């Protein structure tokens, strides 16, 4: 695979001497970077490309995207491009999957040029394919007048695969603008067919004025950066070596005080030399700009040298300040810190204690001093020697600093507990009783050495287990108060709760009884059942129950330690189905329907009524309904009728049937 290095295409148009002026370049007057952002970029302006825009990802044939990276496009058949040509992670570039047939994939009008001037056009391009058999991009660059007249053209030829990762290559050539022409059109043509390959990335399209090469020098200095002190009176002698390729040229020394963002001409300095006199402190950039007559001072028509930086350094005023914490607790170390102004890159410090030099850190770069056993009367200071450039008086003496040493206050804390012998479900409250705790003491409650609460002097819980040890640590609110542990730790005695397991809810026949038989655990000394109705003895564990109606019995037990537990059991009482013997549907609101009495606690599946001839005159599965003595809206005669009920018997757990007679009274 052919490796494509950085390529410059130089085209000479005609025989004029200006056409060979290509050794120097001006500032970029056009720099198309495609912008930057954290996500995919927007579409280009209408008319710039004939490709279809997609909002990110991997474009298909005839599409493009404005992106700041690519990843695993088309199954890894494209190279991963992690950033734009300049290495900006957020910088955009144009990612192109060329059309199937050759076409103008990028066309843009460029304004602001100067007529009769040489320019360099340049663009950064990358073949993003990775397979040797893929079609390689092949691009023609055309510079045209706005009416389509060709000014210059260049072809890249087949752009080879990159090696060792994503590699951008710059393609550049030169062209001349005719007199009076200030606008041109850049046209990029895709020469290769589409399909498997012909995929590329495009970035940083620039136009620069071209002209003679320019080299500047400052007598006595070889570096491009010259540093002088504020009081240095010397004059700097600048000179420029300019290639002789313009038929005639104008020279202009320029200065920038904002880091090269903007440049201004130095009045009266239009020769090849310039003597710079001393000035106020600051950073100054100097360069030589060269243009053809009539273009002087026009950035888009000029070329310029690389700048020289002159740094005028103001007089440093070294100073040093010693600081520390506002106090130190007795027994702790005191740390003093030196803060400097204009100390230079490696200042030296001489620490002093009570006027004498400290043996450690003498003349060293230590910015801190630690005193192991300070006293309130100790006086600390520091002498700093600056190595800043242009310093006149390098030695600075700090302030004198003494730090109060606070004695450790005597504090303490005790614990009060609501009860230390409790049942397992009891709420236990603990109260911290501080001694000399100050206005805002801080408490930590611990169970078995683990912090469980730090909200204040009170702690309450239901979660203690037998043998748990509760303690408290207080940090007083007085300055330098140390943490203190309550001398008395509370060891808890927690009694287990009794347990009650009652039989499931039971159904019995009316008039019968049942022996209640709870399963109990614990050292139980008291039993109490309620209600007492129907029980032979409500104070024993298993009384005999004979309720006349459905009743829920509750049992409460108490252990020897006074711990309680409760349980309940429902006894449902079942009486056999009893139907009315007669009814009178006369509309008086009394006994007008023959139905299953609502008080019978059974599930009735079917109620049917038959006349003496055996014909069914009524049937329902809805126990809320009853027979009103009619059949099909016709009143049935008075007399005896037979009824039949199908129901669930809760005692036998079976579906049973019962029948009888009822008298219809008119």
Long-range contacts (C-beta under 8 A, 24 or more apart in sequence): 1-132, 1-160, 1-161, 1-163, 2-158, 2-160, 3-160, 3-163, 4-127, 4-159, 4-160, 4-162, 4-167, 4-169, 5-169, 6-169, 6-170, 7-156, 7-169, 7-170, 7-171, 7-172, 8-170, 8-171, 8-172, 8-173, 9-154, 9-171, 9-172, 9-173, 10-173, 10-174, 11-152, 11-154, 11-173, 11-174, 11-175, 12-174, 13-151, 13-152, 13-175, 13-176, 14-176, 16-176, 17-245, 17-246, 17-247, 18-118, 18-176, 18-245, 18-246, 18-247, 18-292, 19-118, 19-176, 20-245, 21-118, 21-210, 21-211, 21-212, 21-243, 21-245, 21-246, 22-118, 22-120, 22-174, 22-210, 22-211, 23-211, 23-212, 23-213, 23-243, 23-245, 24-210, 24-211, 24-212, 24-213, 24-214, 24-243, 24-290, 24-303, 24-304, 24-305, 25-120, 25-208, 25-209, 25-210, 25-211, 25-303, 26-208, 26-209, 26-210, 26-211, 26-289, 26-299, 26-300, 26-301, 26-302, 26-303, 26-304, 27-208, 27-299, 27-304, 28-206, 28-207, 28-208, 29-112, 29-113, 29-207, 29-208, 29-209, 29-299, 29-300, 30-110, 30-112, 30-205, 30-206, 30-207, 31-204, 31-205, 31-206, 32-108, 32-204, 32-205, 32-206, 33-84, 33-86, 33-91, 33-92, 33-203, 33-204, 34-66, 34-84, 34-91, 34-92, 34-93, 34-94, 34-203, 35-66, 35-91, 35-92, 36-68, 36-84, 36-88, 36-90, 36-91, 36-92, 37-68, 37-90, 37-92, 38-68, 38-90, 40-65, 40-66, 40-67, 40-68, 41-65, 41-66, 41-67, 41-68, 41-92, 42-66, 44-94, 47-107, 48-106, 48-107, 48-108, 49-105, 49-106, 49-107, 50-99, 50-103, 50-104, 50-105, 51-96, 51-98, 51-99, 51-105, 58-95, 58-97, 59-95, 59-96, 59-97, 60-97, 61-97, 61-98, 61-99, 61-100, 61-194, 61-195, 62-97, 62-98, 62-99, 62-100, 62-194, 63-97, 64-94, 64-95, 64-96, 64-97, 64-105, 65-94, 65-95, 66-92, 66-93, 66-94, 66-95, 67-92, 67-93, 67-95, 68-92, 68-93, 70-95, 70-128, 70-201, 73-128, 76-130, 77-129, 77-130, 77-131, 77-134, 78-128, 78-129, 78-130, 78-199, 79-126, 79-128, 79-129, 79-130, 79-162, 79-165, 79-166, 80-165, 80-166, 81-126, 81-128, 81-166, 81-201, 82-166, 84-203, 84-204, 85-124, 85-168, 85-203, 85-204, 86-203, 86-204, 91-203, 93-201, 93-202, 93-203, 94-201, 94-202, 94-203, 95-128, 95-201, 96-199, 96-200, 96-201, 96-202, 97-194, 97-198, 97-199, 98-137, 98-190, 98-192, 98-194, 98-198, 98-199, 98-200, 99-190, 99-194, 100-193, 100-194, 100-195, 101-193, 101-194, 102-189, 102-190, 102-191, 102-192, 102-193, 103-189, 103-190, 104-187, 104-188, 104-189, 104-190, 105-188, 105-189, 105-190, 106-186, 106-187, 106-188, 106-202, 107-185, 107-186, 107-187, 107-188, 108-185, 108-186, 109-146, 109-183, 109-184, 109-185, 110-183, 110-184, 110-185, 110-186, 110-207, 111-182, 111-183, 112-182, 112-183, 112-300, 113-177, 113-181, 113-182, 113-183, 113-184, 113-207, 113-300, 114-177, 114-182, 114-209, 114-295, 114-298, 114-300, 114-301, 115-177, 115-178, 115-179, 115-180, 115-181, 115-182, 116-176, 116-177, 116-178, 116-179, 116-180, 116-292, 117-176, 117-177, 117-209, 117-292, 117-295, 117-301, 118-174, 118-175, 118-176, 118-209, 118-210, 118-211, 119-174, 119-175, 119-176, 119-177, 119-207, 119-208, 119-209, 119-210, 120-172, 120-173, 120-174, 120-206, 120-207, 120-208, 120-209, 120-210, 121-152, 121-172, 121-173, 121-174, 121-175, 121-186, 121-205, 121-206, 121-207, 122-170, 122-171, 122-172, 122-204, 122-205, 122-206, 122-208, 123-170, 123-171, 123-172, 123-188, 123-202, 123-203, 123-204, 123-205, 123-206, 124-168, 124-169, 124-170, 124-171, 124-202, 124-203, 124-204, 125-156, 125-159, 125-168, 125-169, 125-170, 125-171, 125-200, 125-201, 125-202, 125-203, 126-159, 126-162, 126-166, 126-167, 126-168, 126-169, 126-200, 126-201, 127-159, 127-160, 127-161, 127-162, 127-199, 127-200, 128-166, 128-199, 128-200, 128-201, 129-161, 129-197, 129-199, 130-161, 131-196, 131-197, 132-161, 133-196, 134-196, 134-197, 134-198, 134-199, 135-192, 135-193, 135-194, 135-195, 135-196, 135-197, 135-198, 136-160, 136-161, 136-192, 136-197, 136-198, 137-190, 137-192, 137-197, 137-198, 137-199, 137-200, 138-190, 138-191, 138-192, 138-198, 139-171, 139-188, 139-189, 139-190, 139-191, 139-200, 140-188, 140-189, 140-191, 141-171, 141-173, 141-186, 141-187, 141-188, 142-185, 142-186, 142-187, 142-188, 142-189, 143-175, 143-184, 143-185, 143-186, 143-187, 144-184, 144-185, 144-187, 145-178, 145-181, 145-184, 145-185, 146-183, 146-184, 146-185, 148-185, 151-175, 151-176, 151-177, 151-178, 151-184, 152-176, 155-191, 158-192, 159-200, 168-201, 168-203, 174-210, 208-303, 209-291, 209-300, 209-301, 209-302, 209-303, 210-303, 211-245, 211-246, 211-290, 211-291, 211-292, 211-302, 211-303, 212-242, 212-243, 212-244, 212-245, 212-246, 212-249, 212-290, 212-303, 213-242, 213-243, 214-240, 214-241, 214-242, 214-243, 214-288, 214-290, 214-303, 214-304, 214-305, 215-240, 215-241, 215-305, 216-240, 216-241, 216-286, 216-287, 216-288, 216-305, 216-306, 216-308, 217-241, 218-308, 224-306, 224-307, 224-308, 224-309, 225-308, 225-309, 225-311, 226-308, 226-309, 226-310, 226-311, 227-311, 227-313, 227-389, 228-278, 228-310, 228-311, 228-312, 228-313, 229-312, 229-313, 229-315, 229-389, 229-390, 230-280, 230-281, 230-312, 230-313, 230-314, 230-315, 230-390, 231-315, 231-390, 232-278, 233-278, 234-278, 235-275, 235-276, 235-277, 235-278, 236-275, 236-276, 236-310, 237-273, 237-274, 237-275, 238-273, 238-274, 238-275, 238-276, 238-286, 238-308, 239-272, 239-273, 239-274, 240-272, 240-273, 240-288, 240-305, 241-272, 242-272, 242-288, 242-290, 246-290, 246-292, 247-292, 248-292, 248-293, 249-290, 249-291, 249-292, 249-293, 250-290, 250-291, 250-292, 250-293, 250-295, 250-296, 251-288, 251-289, 251-290, 252-288, 252-289, 252-290, 252-291, 252-296, 252-297, 252-302, 253-286, 253-287, 253-288, 253-289, 254-286, 254-287, 254-288, 254-289, 254-304, 255-284, 255-285, 255-286, 256-284, 256-285, 256-287, 256-307, 257-282, 257-283, 257-284, 257-285, 259-283, 259-285, 260-285, 260-307, 263-287, 263-289, 263-299, 263-304, 265-289, 265-297, 276-310, 278-312, 279-312, 280-312, 281-312, 281-313, 281-314, 282-312, 283-309, 283-310, 283-311, 283-312, 284-309, 284-310, 284-311, 284-312, 285-309, 285-310, 286-310, 313-389, 313-390, 314-390, 315-390, 315-391, 315-392, 316-342, 316-344, 316-386, 316-388, 316-389, 316-390, 316-391, 316-392, 317-341, 317-342, 318-342, 318-343, 318-344, 318-347, 318-384, 318-386, 318-388, 318-391, 318-393, 318-394, 318-395, 318-396, 319-396, 320-349, 320-382, 320-383, 320-384, 320-396, 320-397, 320-398, 321-398, 321-399, 322-380, 322-381, 322-382, 322-398, 322-399, 322-401, 323-401, 324-380, 324-401, 324-403, 325-403, 326-403, 326-404, 327-403, 327-404, 327-405, 327-406, 327-479, 327-480, 328-374, 328-403, 328-404, 328-405, 328-406, 329-405, 329-406, 329-408, 329-479, 329-480, 330-405, 330-406, 330-407, 330-408, 330-480, 331-408, 333-370, 333-371, 333-372, 333-374, 334-370, 334-371, 334-374, 334-378, 334-403, 334-405, 335-368, 335-369, 335-370, 336-368, 336-369, 336-370, 336-371, 336-380, 336-382, 336-401, 336-403, 337-367, 337-368, 338-367, 338-368, 338-369, 338-382, 338-384, 338-398, 339-367, 340-384, 340-386, 340-396, 342-386, 342-388, 342-391, 343-384, 343-386, 343-387, 343-388, 344-386, 344-387, 344-388, 344-389, 344-391, 345-387, 345-388, 346-387, 347-384, 347-385, 347-386, 347-387, 348-384, 348-385, 348-387, 349-382, 349-383, 349-384, 349-385, 350-382, 350-383, 350-384, 350-385, 351-380, 351-381, 351-382, 352-380, 352-381, 352-382, 352-383, 353-378, 353-379, 353-380, 354-378, 354-379, 355-379, 374-403, 374-405, 375-405, 376-402, 376-403, 376-404, 376-405, 377-402, 378-402, 378-403, 406-479, 406-480, 407-480, 408-480, 408-481, 408-482, 409-436, 409-476, 409-478, 409-479, 409-480, 409-481, 410-436, 411-435, 411-436, 411-437, 411-438, 411-474, 411-476, 411-478, 411-481, 411-482, 411-484, 412-436, 412-474, 412-484, 412-487, 413-437, 413-441, 413-443, 413-472, 413-473, 413-474, 413-484, 413-485, 413-486, 414-486, 414-487, 414-488, 415-470, 415-471, 415-472, 415-486, 415-488, 415-489, 415-490, 417-470, 417-490, 420-490, 420-491, 420-492, 420-493, 421-493, 421-495, 421-561, 422-464, 422-492, 422-493, 422-494, 422-495, 423-494, 423-495, 423-497, 423-561, 423-562, 423-563, 423-564, 424-494, 424-495, 424-496, 424-497, 424-563, 425-462, 425-497, 425-563, 426-462, 427-460, 427-461, 427-462, 428-460, 428-461, 428-462, 428-464, 428-492, 429-458, 429-459, 429-460, 430-458, 430-459, 430-460, 430-470, 430-472, 430-490, 431-457, 431-458, 432-457, 432-458, 432-472, 432-474, 432-486, 434-474, 434-476, 436-476, 436-478, 437-474, 437-476, 437-477, 437-478, 437-481, 438-476, 438-477, 438-478, 438-481, 439-477, 440-477, 441-474, 441-475, 441-476, 441-477, 441-481, 442-474, 442-475, 442-477, 443-472, 443-473, 443-474, 444-472, 444-473, 444-474, 445-470, 445-471, 445-472, 446-470, 446-471, 446-472, 446-473, 464-492, 464-494, 465-492, 465-494, 466-492, 466-493, 466-494, 466-495, 466-496, 467-491, 467-492, 467-493, 467-494, 468-492, 468-494, 495-559, 495-561, 495-563, 496-522, 496-563, 497-522, 497-559, 497-563, 497-564, 497-565, 498-522, 498-523, 498-524, 498-557, 498-558, 498-559, 498-563, 498-564, 498-565, 499-565, 500-555, 500-557, 500-565, 500-566, 500-567, 501-567, 502-555, 502-567, 502-568, 502-569, 503-569, 504-569, 505-569, 505-570, 505-571, 505-572, 506-569, 506-570, 506-571, 506-572, 507-571, 507-572, 507-573, 507-574, 507-650, 507-651, 508-547, 508-571, 508-572, 508-573, 508-574, 509-573, 509-574, 509-575, 509-651, 510-548, 510-573, 510-574, 510-575, 510-576, 512-546, 513-544, 513-545, 513-546, 514-544, 514-545, 514-571, 515-542, 515-543, 515-544, 515-545, 516-542, 516-543, 516-544, 516-545, 516-553, 516-555, 516-569, 517-542, 518-542, 518-555, 518-567, 518-569, 520-557, 522-557, 522-559, 522-563, 522-565, 523-559, 523-560, 523-561, 524-557, 524-558, 524-559, 525-558, 525-559, 525-560, 526-557, 526-558, 527-555, 527-556, 527-557, 528-555, 528-556, 528-557, 529-553, 529-554, 529-555, 530-554, 530-556, 545-571, 547-571, 547-573, 548-573, 549-573, 550-601, 572-601, 572-650, 574-601, 574-602, 574-650, 574-651, 575-600, 577-602, 577-645, 577-647, 577-658, 579-643, 579-645, 579-660, 579-662, 580-662, 581-661, 581-662, 581-663, 582-662, 582-663, 582-664, 582-665, 583-629, 583-662, 583-663, 583-664, 583-665, 584-664, 584-665, 584-666, 585-628, 585-629, 585-630, 585-664, 586-666, 592-628, 593-626, 593-627, 593-628, 594-626, 594-627, 594-629, 594-643, 594-662, 594-664, 595-623, 595-624, 595-625, 595-626, 595-627, 596-623, 596-626, 596-645, 598-623, 601-650, 602-647, 602-648, 602-649, 602-650, 603-647, 603-648, 604-645, 604-646, 604-647, 605-646, 605-647, 605-648, 605-655, 606-644, 606-645, 606-646, 607-643, 607-644, 607-645, 608-643, 608-644, 609-641, 609-642, 609-643, 609-644, 609-662, 610-641, 610-642, 610-643, 610-644, 611-636, 611-639, 611-641, 611-642, 612-639, 612-640, 612-641, 612-642, 617-641, 629-664, 636-664, 637-664, 637-666, 638-663, 638-664, 638-665, 638-666, 639-663, 639-664, 640-664
